[in-house]
Amino acid sequence: MIITIDGPAGSGKSSLSRRLAEQLGFSFLDTGAMYRAVTYLVVKNNLPILDNPLLQNLLKNLSITFDDKEVFVNGENVTGMIRRPEIDKKVSSVSELGSVRDKLVELQRAIAEKGDYICEGRDMGSVVFPHAQRKFYLDASPEERARRRANQLFNRRMIEKIDGDILNKIRNEIEERDSKDSTRKNSPLTIPADSIKIDTDGKTIEQVLNEMMKSINI
Protein backbone atom coordinates (compact mmCIF):
# COMPACT_ATOMS: atom_id res chain seq x y z
CA MET A 1 0.00 0.00 0.00
CA ILE A 2 1.19 3.51 -0.81
CA ILE A 3 0.05 6.61 1.06
CA THR A 4 1.20 9.98 -0.27
CA ILE A 5 1.64 13.19 1.72
CA ASP A 6 2.21 16.38 -0.26
CA GLY A 7 2.44 20.03 0.69
CA PRO A 8 4.70 23.08 0.78
CA ALA A 9 7.88 23.46 2.85
CA GLY A 10 7.22 23.72 6.59
CA SER A 11 3.71 22.27 6.51
CA GLY A 12 4.72 19.41 8.81
CA LYS A 13 5.00 16.70 6.16
CA SER A 14 8.23 15.04 7.30
CA SER A 15 7.39 14.80 11.01
CA LEU A 16 3.87 13.56 10.34
CA SER A 17 5.01 11.11 7.67
CA ARG A 18 7.46 9.52 10.08
CA ARG A 19 4.85 9.27 12.82
CA LEU A 20 2.24 7.85 10.47
CA ALA A 21 4.72 5.30 9.15
CA GLU A 22 5.57 4.22 12.72
CA GLN A 23 1.89 3.92 13.68
CA LEU A 24 1.00 1.85 10.59
CA GLY A 25 4.21 -0.18 10.51
CA PHE A 26 5.05 1.22 7.05
CA SER A 27 8.38 2.39 5.68
CA PHE A 28 8.95 6.12 5.16
CA LEU A 29 10.22 7.53 1.85
CA ASP A 30 11.62 11.03 2.39
CA THR A 31 11.70 12.30 -1.19
CA GLY A 32 12.54 15.82 -0.05
CA ALA A 33 15.80 14.49 1.37
CA MET A 34 16.50 12.87 -2.02
CA TYR A 35 16.22 16.21 -3.82
CA ARG A 36 18.33 17.85 -1.13
CA ALA A 37 20.96 15.14 -1.59
CA VAL A 38 21.22 15.89 -5.31
CA THR A 39 21.39 19.63 -4.53
CA TYR A 40 24.22 18.90 -2.11
CA LEU A 41 26.14 17.12 -4.88
CA VAL A 42 25.55 20.03 -7.27
CA VAL A 43 26.89 22.50 -4.68
CA LYS A 44 29.78 20.24 -3.67
CA ASN A 45 30.91 19.82 -7.26
CA ASN A 46 30.37 23.51 -8.14
CA LEU A 47 28.03 22.61 -10.97
CA PRO A 48 25.76 25.17 -12.62
CA ILE A 49 22.07 24.55 -12.01
CA LEU A 50 21.47 23.53 -15.60
CA ASP A 51 20.27 20.40 -17.35
CA ASN A 52 23.62 19.67 -19.00
CA PRO A 53 25.97 16.69 -19.57
CA LEU A 54 27.85 17.37 -16.32
CA LEU A 55 24.69 16.98 -14.27
CA GLN A 56 23.50 14.01 -16.30
CA ASN A 57 26.83 12.27 -15.72
CA LEU A 58 26.52 12.91 -11.97
CA LEU A 59 23.03 11.37 -11.99
CA LYS A 60 24.04 8.32 -14.02
CA ASN A 61 25.44 6.35 -11.08
CA LEU A 62 23.54 8.17 -8.32
CA SER A 63 22.88 6.16 -5.17
CA ILE A 64 20.65 7.44 -2.35
CA THR A 65 19.97 5.24 0.66
CA PHE A 66 18.38 5.66 4.06
CA ASP A 67 19.37 4.19 7.42
CA ASP A 68 16.75 5.14 10.01
CA LYS A 69 16.86 8.98 9.92
CA GLU A 70 20.23 9.22 8.21
CA VAL A 71 20.65 9.92 4.50
CA PHE A 72 23.53 8.66 2.37
CA VAL A 73 24.37 9.78 -1.14
CA ASN A 74 26.94 7.67 -2.98
CA GLY A 75 27.90 6.22 0.41
CA GLU A 76 28.45 9.60 2.12
CA ASN A 77 26.39 10.50 5.18
CA VAL A 78 24.88 13.88 4.27
CA THR A 79 22.13 14.02 6.92
CA GLY A 80 23.30 17.32 8.43
CA MET A 81 24.62 18.97 5.28
CA ILE A 82 21.39 18.72 3.28
CA ARG A 83 19.48 20.79 5.86
CA ARG A 84 21.81 23.78 5.71
CA PRO A 85 20.49 27.20 4.51
CA GLU A 86 22.59 27.14 1.31
CA ILE A 87 20.81 23.94 0.29
CA ASP A 88 17.42 25.48 1.19
CA LYS A 89 18.09 28.31 -1.27
CA LYS A 90 18.97 26.07 -4.22
CA VAL A 91 16.92 22.90 -3.79
CA SER A 92 13.83 24.25 -5.57
CA SER A 93 15.87 25.26 -8.64
CA VAL A 94 17.63 21.91 -8.75
CA SER A 95 14.34 20.05 -8.23
CA GLU A 96 12.73 21.55 -11.33
CA LEU A 97 15.42 20.21 -13.68
CA GLY A 98 13.98 17.50 -15.90
CA SER A 99 16.90 15.10 -15.62
CA VAL A 100 16.86 15.34 -11.81
CA ARG A 101 13.12 14.67 -11.57
CA ASP A 102 13.27 11.81 -14.07
CA LYS A 103 16.07 10.10 -12.14
CA LEU A 104 14.54 10.54 -8.71
CA VAL A 105 11.04 9.50 -9.79
CA GLU A 106 12.63 6.34 -11.17
CA LEU A 107 14.41 5.70 -7.85
CA GLN A 108 11.31 6.53 -5.79
CA ARG A 109 9.08 4.14 -7.69
CA ALA A 110 11.69 1.39 -7.48
CA ILE A 111 11.95 1.81 -3.71
CA ALA A 112 8.18 1.91 -3.10
CA GLU A 113 7.64 -1.29 -5.09
CA LYS A 114 9.29 -3.20 -2.26
CA GLY A 115 6.54 -2.80 0.36
CA ASP A 116 4.14 -0.50 2.19
CA TYR A 117 5.30 3.11 2.10
CA ILE A 118 4.43 6.58 3.30
CA CYS A 119 5.76 8.81 0.51
CA GLU A 120 6.26 12.47 1.34
CA GLY A 121 7.04 15.31 -1.06
CA ARG A 122 5.49 17.84 -3.42
CA ASP A 123 4.31 15.74 -6.34
CA MET A 124 3.80 12.32 -4.79
CA GLY A 125 0.05 12.07 -5.29
CA SER A 126 -0.07 14.05 -8.54
CA VAL A 127 2.88 12.61 -10.50
CA VAL A 128 4.95 9.91 -8.83
CA PHE A 129 2.17 7.76 -7.36
CA PRO A 130 -1.09 8.90 -9.02
CA HIS A 131 -2.78 5.62 -8.08
CA ALA A 132 -1.86 5.69 -4.39
CA GLN A 133 -4.54 4.22 -2.13
CA ARG A 134 -4.63 7.33 0.12
CA LYS A 135 -3.48 10.86 -0.58
CA PHE A 136 -3.05 13.77 1.83
CA TYR A 137 -2.14 17.40 1.27
CA LEU A 138 -0.88 19.29 4.32
CA ASP A 139 -0.77 23.07 4.43
CA ALA A 140 -0.02 25.88 6.88
CA SER A 141 0.24 29.65 6.76
CA PRO A 142 3.60 31.23 5.81
CA GLU A 143 3.86 32.65 9.33
CA GLU A 144 3.43 29.24 10.95
CA ARG A 145 5.87 27.62 8.56
CA ALA A 146 8.47 30.35 9.16
CA ARG A 147 8.17 29.84 12.91
CA ARG A 148 8.67 26.09 12.57
CA ARG A 149 11.67 26.54 10.29
CA ALA A 150 13.24 29.07 12.68
CA ASN A 151 12.85 26.63 15.57
CA GLN A 152 14.52 23.90 13.51
CA LEU A 153 17.48 26.12 12.64
CA PHE A 154 17.81 27.29 16.24
CA ASN A 155 17.73 23.73 17.61
CA ARG A 156 20.40 22.73 15.09
CA ARG A 157 22.47 25.78 16.16
CA MET A 158 22.39 27.21 12.64
CA ILE A 159 21.06 30.52 13.98
CA GLU A 160 21.85 32.16 17.31
CA LYS A 161 18.42 33.60 18.08
CA ILE A 162 14.85 33.93 16.82
CA ASP A 163 13.54 37.46 16.37
CA GLY A 164 11.28 39.40 14.03
CA ASP A 165 14.00 39.99 11.45
CA ILE A 166 14.86 36.28 11.30
CA LEU A 167 11.19 35.29 10.99
CA ASN A 168 10.58 37.83 8.21
CA LYS A 169 13.65 36.64 6.32
CA ILE A 170 12.59 32.99 6.57
CA ARG A 171 9.02 33.83 5.60
CA ASN A 172 10.22 35.65 2.48
CA GLU A 173 12.38 32.66 1.55
CA ILE A 174 9.43 30.29 2.06
CA GLU A 175 7.12 32.42 -0.09
CA GLU A 176 9.77 32.64 -2.81
CA ARG A 177 10.17 28.87 -2.78
CA ASP A 178 6.37 28.39 -2.85
CA SER A 179 6.25 30.51 -5.98
CA LYS A 180 9.03 28.51 -7.65
CA ASP A 181 7.54 25.17 -6.66
CA SER A 182 4.05 26.10 -7.85
CA THR A 183 5.08 27.56 -11.21
CA ARG A 184 7.93 25.30 -12.31
CA LYS A 185 7.56 23.51 -15.63
CA ASN A 186 8.26 19.98 -14.34
CA SER A 187 5.88 18.52 -11.73
CA PRO A 188 4.74 21.74 -10.03
CA LEU A 189 3.35 21.69 -6.50
CA THR A 190 -0.40 21.10 -6.79
CA ILE A 191 -3.20 19.73 -4.65
CA PRO A 192 -4.17 16.31 -6.07
CA ALA A 193 -7.89 16.32 -6.87
CA ASP A 194 -8.48 13.13 -4.87
CA SER A 195 -6.41 14.13 -1.82
CA ILE A 196 -7.56 14.98 1.70
CA LYS A 197 -6.43 18.50 2.57
CA ILE A 198 -5.50 19.28 6.19
CA ASP A 199 -4.56 22.72 7.53
CA THR A 200 -1.97 22.17 10.28
CA ASP A 201 -1.97 25.72 11.69
CA GLY A 202 -2.23 25.65 15.48
CA LYS A 203 -2.50 21.86 15.61
CA THR A 204 -0.22 19.41 17.37
CA ILE A 205 1.30 16.46 15.53
CA GLU A 206 -1.05 14.18 17.49
CA GLN A 207 -4.14 16.11 16.37
CA VAL A 208 -3.19 15.98 12.70
CA LEU A 209 -2.14 12.35 12.99
CA ASN A 210 -5.56 11.48 14.43
CA GLU A 211 -7.27 13.22 11.51
CA MET A 212 -5.20 11.19 9.07
CA MET A 213 -5.75 7.88 10.83
CA LYS A 214 -9.53 8.35 10.79
CA SER A 215 -9.50 8.43 7.00
CA ILE A 216 -7.27 5.38 6.56
CA ASN A 217 -9.02 2.02 6.57
CA ILE A 218 -6.60 -0.92 6.66
Secondary structure by P-SEA (a helix, b strand, c coil): cbbbbbbccccaaaaaaaaaaaaacbbbbaaaaaaaaaaaaaaaacccccccaaaaaaacbbbbbbcccbbbccccccccccccaaaaacaaaaaacaaaaaaaaaaaaaaacccccccccccccccccccccbbbbbbbcaaaaaaaaaaaaaaacccccccaaaaaaaaaaaaaaaaaaaccccccccccccbbbbbcccccaaaaaaaaaaaccc
